[in-house]
């Protein structure tokens, strides 16, 4: 399930308040500033720092 453009426009990283990038193949919302990847489960973004994975160099 894809996230709407309207939702993506208002979502921000909860840690740094920066921009997040949607990756539908994972699915996740990635913050390149914090290097965190927030999961999207059943079409719902889980924007909790404790639930985020750390991005590795291969994830970009």
HUTATA-V506431 format. One record per pair of residues at least 24 apart in sequence whose ideal C-beta (glycine too) atoms are under 10 Angstrom apart, sorted by the first residue. I is the first residue (numbers start at 0). GAP is how many residues later the second one is. D is the distance in Angstrom with one decimal. If there is no record, write none. Layout:
BEGIN
I,GAP,D + I,GAP,D
END
This chain:
BEGIN
0,26,8.2 + 0,39,8.4 + 0,41,7.3 + 0,42,3.7 + 0,43,9.1 + 1,25,8.6 + 1,38,9.6 + 1,41,8.0 + 2,24,8.2 + 2,26,8.1 + 2,37,6.8 + 2,40,7.0 + 2,41,9.2 + 2,42,7.0 + 3,39,9.8 + 6,36,9.9 + 6,38,7.7 + 7,37,9.2 + 10,27,8.9 + 10,34,6.3 + 10,36,6.9 + 11,35,8.5 + 12,25,7.8 + 12,34,8.0 + 12,36,8.8 + 12,39,8.9 + 13,24,8.1 + 13,33,5.2 + 13,34,7.1 + 13,35,5.8 + 13,38,8.6 + 14,32,9.7 + 14,34,5.4 + 14,37,8.2 + 19,25,8.4 + 19,27,8.4 + 20,39,9.5 + 22,36,8.5 + 22,37,10.0 + 25,27,9.5 + 25,33,8.5 + 27,24,8.8 + 27,25,7.8 + 27,27,9.3 + 27,31,8.9 + 29,25,6.1 + 29,29,7.1 + 29,30,8.1 + 30,24,8.2 + 31,27,9.6 + 31,28,7.1 + 34,24,8.7 + 34,25,9.3
END
